[in-house]
Amino acid sequence: MNATQLSEKVAETTKGTKSTAKFYIETITDEVKSQLAAGNEVIIKGFGSFKTITRKARNGRNPSTGETMLIPEKKVVKFKPYF
């Protein structure tokens, strides 16, 4: 399911317009992004949690040359679904 299909389903379920549903979905995703960028964890009960973790630097291999290289550490988002 993509964002358009999700907004159509939300509009259908709530008997609202697609543009309103799209606005709400974009607002939620923007707020999740801003909270993660600030280093906060986002928990949505019944859905899951998002948090930012730091991946350690590690050795990797350039697939085209076979040369060993260092992949620097970076921050990534981790999602844990609630079932």
LUMSERO-49892 format. One line per field, with one value per residue: x, y, z of N, C-alpha, C, CB in turn. Coordinates in steps of 0.2 Angstrom, whole numbers, plus 5000, padded with zeros to 4 digits. Atoms other than C-alpha are relative to their C-alpha. Glycine has a CB too. Layout:
// residues N
n_u = [X / ...]
n_v = [Y / ...]
n_w = [Z / ...]
ca_u = [X / ...]
ca_v = [Y / ...]
ca_w = [Z / ...]
c_u = [X / ...]
c_v = [Y / ...]
c_w = [Z / ...]
cb_u = [X / ...]
cb_v = [Y / ...]
cb_w = [Z / ...]
***
This chain:
// residues 83
n_u = [5004 / 4996 / 5004 / 5006 / 5005 / 5002 / 5004 / 5006 / 5003 / 5002 / 5006 / 5006 / 5002 / 5002 / 5005 / 4998 / 4997 / 4993 / 4995 / 5000 / 4996 / 4993 / 4997 / 4999 / 4995 / 4994 / 4999 / 4997 / 4993 / 4995 / 4999 / 4996 / 4993 / 4997 / 4999 / 4994 / 4995 / 4998 / 4997 / 5006 / 5003 / 5007 / 5004 / 5007 / 5003 / 5004 / 4996 / 4993 / 4995 / 4994 / 4994 / 4994 / 4994 / 4994 / 4996 / 4993 / 4996 / 4998 / 4997 / 5004 / 4996 / 5003 / 5001 / 4997 / 4993 / 4998 / 4996 / 5003 / 5001 / 5004 / 5006 / 5000 / 5007 / 5006 / 5006 / 5005 / 5006 / 5001 / 5007 / 5002 / 5008 / 5003 / 5005]
n_v = [4994 / 4994 / 4995 / 4998 / 5005 / 4999 / 4994 / 5002 / 5004 / 4996 / 4996 / 5005 / 5003 / 4994 / 4997 / 4993 / 4999 / 5003 / 4995 / 4999 / 5006 / 4999 / 4995 / 5003 / 5005 / 4996 / 4997 / 5006 / 5002 / 4995 / 5000 / 5006 / 4998 / 4995 / 5002 / 5004 / 4996 / 4997 / 5005 / 5003 / 5006 / 4999 / 5006 / 5000 / 5006 / 5004 / 4999 / 5002 / 4994 / 4997 / 4997 / 4999 / 5004 / 4998 / 5006 / 4999 / 5000 / 5007 / 5001 / 5002 / 5001 / 4997 / 5006 / 5000 / 5001 / 5005 / 4997 / 4999 / 4993 / 4999 / 4997 / 4996 / 5001 / 4995 / 5001 / 5003 / 5000 / 5007 / 5001 / 5006 / 5000 / 5003 / 5004]
n_w = [5000 / 5000 / 4996 / 5004 / 4998 / 4993 / 4999 / 5003 / 4995 / 4994 / 5002 / 5001 / 4994 / 4996 / 5004 / 5002 / 5007 / 5001 / 4998 / 4993 / 4998 / 5002 / 4996 / 4993 / 5001 / 5000 / 4994 / 4995 / 5002 / 4998 / 4992 / 4998 / 5003 / 4996 / 4994 / 5000 / 5002 / 4993 / 4996 / 4996 / 5002 / 5002 / 4999 / 5002 / 4997 / 5005 / 5007 / 5000 / 4998 / 5004 / 4996 / 5004 / 4997 / 5004 / 5003 / 4999 / 5006 / 5002 / 5007 / 5005 / 5006 / 5006 / 5004 / 5006 / 5000 / 4995 / 4995 / 4993 / 4998 / 4994 / 5001 / 4994 / 4996 / 5002 / 4996 / 5004 / 4997 / 4999 / 4999 / 4997 / 5000 / 4995 / 5002]
ca_u = [5000 / 5007 / 5002 / 4989 / 4980 / 4981 / 4974 / 4960 / 4956 / 4956 / 4944 / 4933 / 4933 / 4930 / 4918 / 4929 / 4939 / 4955 / 4964 / 4959 / 4965 / 4981 / 4984 / 4982 / 4993 / 5007 / 5005 / 5008 / 5023 / 5031 / 5029 / 5036 / 5051 / 5054 / 5053 / 5066 / 5077 / 5077 / 5082 / 5065 / 5057 / 5039 / 5027 / 5010 / 5000 / 4993 / 5005 / 5023 / 5038 / 5051 / 5068 / 5084 / 5100 / 5118 / 5126 / 5144 / 5157 / 5162 / 5172 / 5164 / 5169 / 5166 / 5157 / 5164 / 5182 / 5183 / 5192 / 5190 / 5183 / 5177 / 5159 / 5157 / 5144 / 5127 / 5111 / 5096 / 5078 / 5073 / 5054 / 5047 / 5029 / 5017 / 5006]
ca_v = [5000 / 5017 / 5034 / 5038 / 5021 / 5024 / 5042 / 5034 / 5021 / 5034 / 5045 / 5030 / 5024 / 5042 / 5047 / 5063 / 5069 / 5062 / 5079 / 5080 / 5062 / 5066 / 5081 / 5072 / 5058 / 5070 / 5079 / 5063 / 5058 / 5075 / 5075 / 5058 / 5064 / 5079 / 5070 / 5057 / 5070 / 5078 / 5061 / 5056 / 5040 / 5039 / 5026 / 5023 / 5011 / 4997 / 5001 / 5001 / 5012 / 5022 / 5026 / 5032 / 5021 / 5024 / 5010 / 5008 / 5010 / 4994 / 4987 / 4984 / 4980 / 4990 / 4978 / 4985 / 4985 / 4972 / 4985 / 4985 / 5001 / 5008 / 5012 / 5026 / 5026 / 5034 / 5036 / 5026 / 5024 / 5007 / 5002 / 4989 / 4984 / 4979 / 4964]
ca_w = [5000 / 4996 / 5003 / 4989 / 4993 / 5012 / 5010 / 4999 / 5012 / 5027 / 5017 / 5013 / 5031 / 5039 / 5025 / 5022 / 5007 / 5000 / 5002 / 5020 / 5023 / 5014 / 5024 / 5041 / 5035 / 5030 / 5046 / 5056 / 5046 / 5047 / 5066 / 5067 / 5056 / 5067 / 5083 / 5077 / 5070 / 5088 / 5095 / 5103 / 5102 / 5094 / 5101 / 5093 / 5103 / 5093 / 5078 / 5083 / 5089 / 5080 / 5087 / 5080 / 5083 / 5078 / 5067 / 5071 / 5058 / 5049 / 5035 / 5019 / 5001 / 4985 / 4974 / 4958 / 4963 / 4977 / 4987 / 5006 / 5013 / 5029 / 5030 / 5043 / 5057 / 5054 / 5062 / 5056 / 5060 / 5068 / 5068 / 5080 / 5076 / 5089 / 5086]
c_u = [5004 / 4996 / 4994 / 4994 / 4998 / 4996 / 4993 / 4996 / 4998 / 4994 / 4994 / 4997 / 4997 / 4995 / 5002 / 5003 / 5007 / 5005 / 5000 / 5004 / 5007 / 5004 / 5002 / 5006 / 5007 / 5002 / 5003 / 5007 / 5005 / 5002 / 5004 / 5008 / 5004 / 5002 / 5006 / 5006 / 5003 / 5003 / 4995 / 4998 / 4992 / 4997 / 4993 / 4997 / 4996 / 5003 / 5007 / 5004 / 5005 / 5005 / 5006 / 5006 / 5006 / 5003 / 5007 / 5003 / 5002 / 5003 / 4995 / 5004 / 4996 / 4999 / 5003 / 5007 / 5003 / 5004 / 4997 / 5000 / 4997 / 4994 / 4999 / 4993 / 4995 / 4994 / 4994 / 4994 / 4998 / 4992 / 4999 / 4992 / 4997 / 4994 / 4995]
c_v = [5006 / 5006 / 5002 / 4995 / 5001 / 5006 / 4998 / 4996 / 5004 / 5004 / 4996 / 4998 / 5006 / 5004 / 5008 / 5000 / 4997 / 5005 / 5001 / 4994 / 5001 / 5005 / 4997 / 4995 / 5003 / 5004 / 4996 / 4998 / 5006 / 5001 / 4995 / 5001 / 5005 / 4998 / 4995 / 5004 / 5004 / 4995 / 4997 / 4994 / 5001 / 4993 / 5001 / 4994 / 4997 / 5000 / 4998 / 5006 / 5001 / 5003 / 5001 / 4997 / 5002 / 4993 / 5001 / 4999 / 4993 / 4999 / 4997 / 4999 / 5003 / 4994 / 5001 / 4999 / 4994 / 5003 / 5000 / 5007 / 5000 / 5004 / 5004 / 4999 / 5005 / 4998 / 4998 / 4999 / 4992 / 5000 / 4993 / 5000 / 4996 / 4996 / 4998]
c_w = [5000 / 5003 / 4996 / 5002 / 5007 / 5001 / 4997 / 5005 / 5006 / 4998 / 4999 / 5007 / 5004 / 4996 / 4999 / 4993 / 5000 / 5002 / 5007 / 5003 / 4999 / 5004 / 5007 / 5000 / 4999 / 5006 / 5005 / 4998 / 5001 / 5007 / 5002 / 4998 / 5005 / 5007 / 5000 / 4998 / 5007 / 5005 / 5005 / 4997 / 4999 / 5001 / 4998 / 5002 / 4995 / 4993 / 5001 / 5003 / 4995 / 5004 / 4995 / 5004 / 4996 / 4998 / 5001 / 4993 / 4999 / 4994 / 4995 / 4994 / 4994 / 4995 / 4993 / 4999 / 5004 / 5005 / 5007 / 5002 / 5007 / 4999 / 5007 / 5004 / 4998 / 5004 / 4995 / 5004 / 5001 / 5002 / 5003 / 5000 / 5006 / 4997 / 5005]
cb_u = [4995 / 5002 / 5005 / 5001 / 5003 / 5007 / 5003 / 5000 / 5005 / 5006 / 5002 / 5002 / 5006 / 5006 / 4993 / 5006 / 5000 / 5001 / 4998 / 4993 / 4997 / 5001 / 4995 / 4994 / 4999 / 4999 / 4994 / 4995 / 5000 / 4997 / 4993 / 4998 / 5000 / 4995 / 4994 / 4999 / 4999 / 4994 / 5006 / 4995 / 5001 / 4999 / 5001 / 4999 / 4996 / 4993 / 4999 / 5003 / 5002 / 4997 / 5001 / 5002 / 4999 / 5005 / 4998 / 5003 / 5007 / 4993 / 5006 / 4994 / 5000 / 5006 / 4992 / 4998 / 5004 / 5003 / 5003 / 5004 / 4997 / 5005 / 4994 / 5000 / 5002 / 4999 / 4997 / 5002 / 4994 / 5004 / 4996 / 5003 / 4998 / 4996 / 5004]
cb_v = [5000 / 5002 / 5006 / 5000 / 4993 / 5001 / 5006 / 4997 / 4994 / 5004 / 5003 / 4994 / 4998 / 5004 / 5000 / 5001 / 5008 / 4998 / 5006 / 5000 / 4994 / 5002 / 5006 / 4996 / 4995 / 5005 / 5004 / 4994 / 4998 / 5007 / 5000 / 4993 / 5002 / 5006 / 4996 / 4995 / 5006 / 5003 / 5002 / 5006 / 4994 / 5003 / 4998 / 5002 / 5002 / 5002 / 5007 / 4998 / 4998 / 5005 / 4997 / 5008 / 4993 / 5004 / 4998 / 4994 / 5005 / 4995 / 4995 / 5005 / 4992 / 5005 / 5000 / 5007 / 5006 / 4995 / 5007 / 4996 / 5004 / 5004 / 4994 / 5008 / 5001 / 4999 / 5007 / 4993 / 5003 / 4997 / 5001 / 4999 / 4996 / 5005 / 4993]
cb_w = [5006 / 4992 / 5000 / 4993 / 4999 / 5004 / 4997 / 4994 / 5002 / 5002 / 4993 / 4996 / 5004 / 5002 / 5003 / 5005 / 4998 / 4993 / 4997 / 5003 / 4997 / 4993 / 5001 / 5002 / 4994 / 4994 / 5003 / 5000 / 4992 / 4997 / 5004 / 4997 / 4993 / 5000 / 5003 / 4994 / 4995 / 5003 / 5004 / 5000 / 5005 / 4993 / 5007 / 4992 / 5006 / 4999 / 4997 / 4994 / 5007 / 4994 / 5006 / 5000 / 5000 / 5004 / 4993 / 5005 / 5001 / 5000 / 5001 / 4998 / 4999 / 4997 / 4999 / 4997 / 5001 / 4996 / 4998 / 5005 / 4995 / 5005 / 4999 / 4998 / 5008 / 4993 / 5003 / 4997 / 4997 / 5006 / 4994 / 5007 / 4994 / 5005 / 4997]
***
